[in-house]
Amino acid sequence: MKPQIPMKNLNAIRPSLQELNEAIRQPGDILKLKNERLMLQPKFDGSFIFITRDRQSGETVLCTKDGNELNLAPDVQSYFKAFFQAFTSKYVFEAELEPVPWTEEHKVLLNGNLYSGKSMPFHSRVVLHDVLPIDELGKPKTPARERYALLCKLGGVLPSEARRFVASIISRNGKASICITPCREVTRDEAARHFTEGWAAGQSRKRVTLDGQDYEGVVLINPESLHQGGRSNKWKVKPFHSVDLKVTQLKSPEGKVRVHEVHGFDTKSGEAAKVTAGITTNVFREIFDSLSRYQDAVIEVEVSSLKNLAAANPTFKAIRFDKMEPKCAALSIS
């Protein structure tokens, strides 16, 4: 089933986006942060979403950071919207939508069906990691430490429960659930140790393991920071490096062994790259087909080196439908 065109909800209330700073590459880099204490959260591996409301209708809206409104399976969609309807008149939530159990295949399938309304063959969960009172949009005053305490209070989660690195389930219904991300306030040394030990435990699976749970990595937060756009208050720490590439060209040269090529550039650094690893015939066709529905195609790749993207041997991971704008665009295969 081909991914459907998302509908942008221009009335969805959205705060400035708190982006994750990716400057930390080694555990020692954590020790260079100026903050003596940090909030440490696991990095879940799904699609970032806002849970907010339509300023005209008052209805709860689940949307991407760009305002593209989600259309999940009807039972899952109605459950999420019904649960948050009592909260979104006062709060906007930041969350990760991910499959359970998590696998790369499940992640790709869920990511490709954010707007299709198709039922998934697995459980879907929303993991809340931040909350902002609507009356603080544009004039933030509550620091991150207090916002997290508010999130736990709204979900009925005790601080002692939230300190374990296991998501706290606050509601569950059929094939969907709602959780709060765990969080522990630690020193820089403790943060570096948790990451180092977690990577040692999960390295064989390319995961960071905390309290027996596998994650993509960890997120470090300045406890005193206010909710504001930019990359100055949150850091993502991962044992490997993922890059989003905007596709510029597709090639499928003839030959005894047909190698599909995807050419693009890093959406953040502008560095150019060619991707062949992981580009199967089906993936190649899906990327090509998506360009009749979206303005640009964006793919996520994993790289083995951080020094030079062109020489980093990028490996395809997923098509980032959650970061793609609907509209038509033309692309030729050469």
C-alpha positions in Angstrom: 0.0 0.0 0.0 1.4 3.3 -1.0 1.7 6.0 1.6 -1.1 8.5 1.4 -0.8 12.3 1.2 -0.9 13.9 4.7 -3.1 16.8 5.4 -1.5 19.8 7.0 -3.6 21.2 9.9 -2.9 24.9 9.8 -5.0 25.4 13.0 -2.9 22.9 15.1 -1.3 24.8 18.0 2.4 24.1 17.8 5.2 25.5 19.9 8.7 26.2 18.6 10.6 23.0 18.0 13.1 21.9 20.6 15.6 20.1 18.4 18.3 17.7 19.7 21.9 18.9 19.5 24.0 16.1 18.0 27.4 17.5 18.8 28.2 14.8 21.3 29.9 11.8 19.7 32.0 10.3 22.5 31.2 9.7 26.2 34.0 12.2 27.0 32.1 14.9 25.2 29.5 14.7 27.9 32.0 15.9 30.4 32.6 19.0 28.4 29.0 20.3 28.8 28.8 23.3 31.0 25.8 21.9 33.0 26.9 20.2 36.2 23.6 18.3 36.4 21.6 16.9 33.6 18.3 15.2 33.1 18.9 11.8 31.4 16.2 10.1 29.4 16.3 7.1 27.0 16.1 8.0 23.3 13.1 6.1 21.9 13.2 5.2 18.3 10.1 6.2 16.4 8.5 9.4 14.9 8.4 12.7 16.8 4.8 14.1 17.2 3.0 16.9 18.9 -0.2 16.1 20.7 -2.2 19.4 20.7 -5.5 20.8 19.7 -7.2 22.5 16.8 -7.5 26.2 17.8 -10.9 26.5 16.0 -12.6 23.2 16.6 -11.0 22.4 20.0 -10.4 18.8 18.9 -7.2 16.9 19.8 -4.7 16.8 17.0 -1.8 14.4 16.6 0.7 15.9 14.1 4.3 15.9 13.0 6.6 18.8 13.7 5.5 20.3 10.4 1.8 20.1 11.3 1.0 17.1 9.1 -2.0 15.5 10.8 -1.7 11.8 11.6 -4.3 9.3 10.4 -3.6 6.1 12.2 -5.8 2.9 12.3 -9.3 4.1 13.3 -9.3 2.3 16.7 -5.8 3.6 17.6 -6.5 7.1 16.4 -9.8 7.4 18.3 -8.2 6.0 21.5 -5.4 8.5 21.4 -7.6 11.4 20.7 -10.2 10.5 23.3 -7.5 10.1 26.0 -5.8 13.5 25.4 -9.0 15.4 24.8 -9.2 16.2 28.5 -5.7 17.6 28.5 -5.1 19.5 25.2 -7.3 22.5 26.2 -4.4 23.4 28.6 -1.3 21.6 27.4 0.8 20.6 24.3 2.7 17.4 24.6 5.9 16.3 22.8 6.1 12.5 22.2 7.5 9.7 20.2 5.2 7.3 18.4 6.8 3.9 18.1 6.0 0.2 17.5 6.0 -2.5 20.2 7.9 -4.7 20.0 10.4 -2.4 18.3 12.2 -3.7 15.2 13.6 -1.8 12.3 10.9 -3.4 10.1 8.1 -2.4 12.4 9.5 1.2 12.6 9.7 1.5 8.8 6.1 0.1 8.5 4.7 2.4 11.1 6.6 5.4 9.7 5.3 4.7 6.2 1.7 4.5 7.4 1.3 7.7 9.6 -1.4 8.9 7.2 -2.9 5.8 5.6 -5.3 4.7 8.4 -4.0 1.1 7.9 -4.0 -1.3 10.9 -0.6 -2.4 12.0 0.4 -6.0 12.9 1.9 -4.8 16.2 1.2 -2.6 19.2 1.6 1.2 18.8 2.5 3.4 21.7 2.9 7.1 22.4 5.8 7.9 24.7 5.5 11.4 26.3 8.7 13.2 27.1 7.7 16.9 27.5 4.7 19.1 28.2 4.1 22.8 27.8 1.2 24.8 29.2 -0.5 26.5 26.3 -0.4 29.8 28.1 3.4 29.6 27.9 3.6 29.5 24.1 5.9 32.3 23.2 6.5 33.2 26.8 8.0 30.2 28.5 8.6 30.3 32.3 8.6 26.7 33.5 12.1 25.0 33.5 12.5 21.5 32.1 12.8 19.9 35.6 9.4 21.3 36.6 7.8 20.4 33.2 8.8 16.8 33.7 7.3 16.8 37.2 4.1 18.2 35.7 4.1 15.5 33.1 4.4 12.8 35.8 1.6 14.4 37.8 -0.7 14.5 34.9 0.0 10.9 34.2 -0.2 9.8 37.8 3.4 8.5 37.8 5.4 8.6 41.0 8.9 10.0 40.9 10.3 6.8 42.2 8.7 4.9 39.3 10.1 7.4 36.7 13.7 7.0 37.9 13.9 3.4 36.4 14.7 3.5 32.7 11.5 1.8 31.8 8.6 3.6 30.2 5.7 4.0 32.7 2.4 2.9 31.1 -0.4 5.3 32.1 -3.1 3.9 29.8 -3.6 0.9 27.5 -6.4 -0.1 25.2 -6.2 -3.0 22.7 -3.4 -2.4 20.2 -2.3 1.0 21.7 -0.9 2.5 24.9 0.3 5.8 26.3 3.5 6.0 28.4 5.8 8.5 30.1 9.5 8.4 29.3 11.7 7.7 32.4 14.0 10.4 33.5 16.8 10.6 36.1 18.7 13.7 37.1 22.4 12.9 37.2 25.9 14.5 37.2 27.9 14.7 34.0 30.1 11.8 35.2 27.0 9.7 35.9 25.6 10.5 32.5 28.8 9.4 30.8 28.9 6.2 32.8 25.3 5.3 32.0 25.9 5.8 28.3 29.2 3.9 28.3 27.8 0.9 30.3 24.6 1.0 28.2 26.5 0.9 24.9 28.7 -2.0 26.2 25.5 -4.0 27.1 23.7 -3.3 23.8 26.5 -3.0 21.3 25.8 -6.3 19.6 22.3 -5.1 18.8 23.4 -1.5 18.0 21.3 -0.4 21.0 22.0 1.3 24.3 20.7 -0.8 27.1 19.4 0.8 30.3 17.8 -1.3 33.1 17.5 -4.2 30.6 15.7 -2.1 28.0 17.2 -1.4 24.5 17.1 2.2 23.2 18.4 4.2 20.3 20.6 6.2 22.7 20.1 8.7 25.4 18.9 12.3 25.6 20.5 14.8 28.0 18.5 17.9 29.1 19.5 21.1 30.9 17.2 20.9 33.9 17.0 24.7 34.2 16.1 25.3 30.5 12.9 26.9 29.3 10.9 25.5 26.4 12.3 27.3 23.4 13.2 26.5 19.8 16.8 25.5 18.8 19.5 23.1 19.9 20.9 24.7 23.0 19.1 22.7 25.7 18.9 19.1 24.7 21.6 16.7 23.4 21.2 13.3 21.7 23.9 10.8 22.4 24.1 7.7 20.2 26.7 5.1 19.6 26.3 5.4 15.8 25.4 8.3 13.6 22.2 8.7 11.6 21.8 11.3 8.9 18.7 12.5 6.9 19.4 12.9 3.2 17.3 14.8 0.8 17.2 12.8 -2.4 18.5 14.6 -5.5 18.9 11.8 -8.0 18.1 8.1 -8.5 20.2 5.8 -10.7 19.8 2.2 -11.6 22.6 1.5 -14.2 22.4 -1.6 -16.4 24.9 -4.3 -15.8 25.4 -7.9 -14.8 24.7 -6.9 -11.2 22.3 -4.1 -11.1 23.1 -1.7 -8.2 20.5 0.9 -7.3 22.0 4.3 -6.3 20.3 7.1 -4.3 22.1 10.4 -4.4 21.3 13.2 -1.9 22.6 15.7 0.6 22.6 15.9 4.4 19.7 18.1 5.3 21.8 19.7 8.1 25.3 20.0 6.8 24.6 20.0 3.0 27.3 17.3 2.4 26.6 15.2 -0.6 26.5 11.4 -0.5 25.7 8.3 -2.6 23.8 5.4 -1.0 23.8 1.8 -2.4 23.9 -0.3 0.8 20.4 -1.4 1.8 18.8 -0.1 -1.4 16.8 -3.0 -2.7 14.6 -3.0 -5.8 11.5 -2.5 -3.6 13.1 0.3 -1.6 14.3 2.0 -4.8 10.8 1.9 -6.3 9.2 3.2 -3.1 11.5 6.2 -3.0 10.8 6.9 -6.6 7.0 6.5 -6.2 7.0 8.8 -3.1 8.2 11.7 -5.3 4.8 11.8 -7.1 3.2 12.4 -3.7 5.8 14.5 -1.8 7.7 17.7 -2.6 11.0 15.9 -1.7 12.0 12.5 -0.6 14.0 12.2 2.6 15.7 9.0 3.7 17.5 8.1 6.9 20.9 6.5 6.6 23.4 5.1 9.1 27.1 6.0 8.6 30.2 4.3 9.8 32.4 7.5 10.0 31.7 11.0 11.3 34.5 12.7 9.4 33.4 12.6 5.8 29.9 11.7 4.8 30.9 10.9 1.2 33.3 8.3 2.4 31.2 7.0 5.3 29.5 4.1 3.4 26.0 5.2 4.2 23.5 2.4 4.7 19.8 2.9 4.1 17.5 2.7 7.2 14.1 4.2 6.4 12.1 6.6 4.3 11.3 9.6 6.5 7.6 10.1 5.5 7.2 12.1 8.8 9.7 14.7 7.5 8.3 14.9 4.0 6.0 17.7 2.7 3.1 16.7 0.4 3.1 18.2 -3.1 4.3 17.1 -6.4 7.9 17.0 -7.6 9.6 15.6 -10.6 12.5 13.3 -10.6 14.0 11.2 -13.4 15.7 7.8 -13.2 18.9 7.7 -15.2 
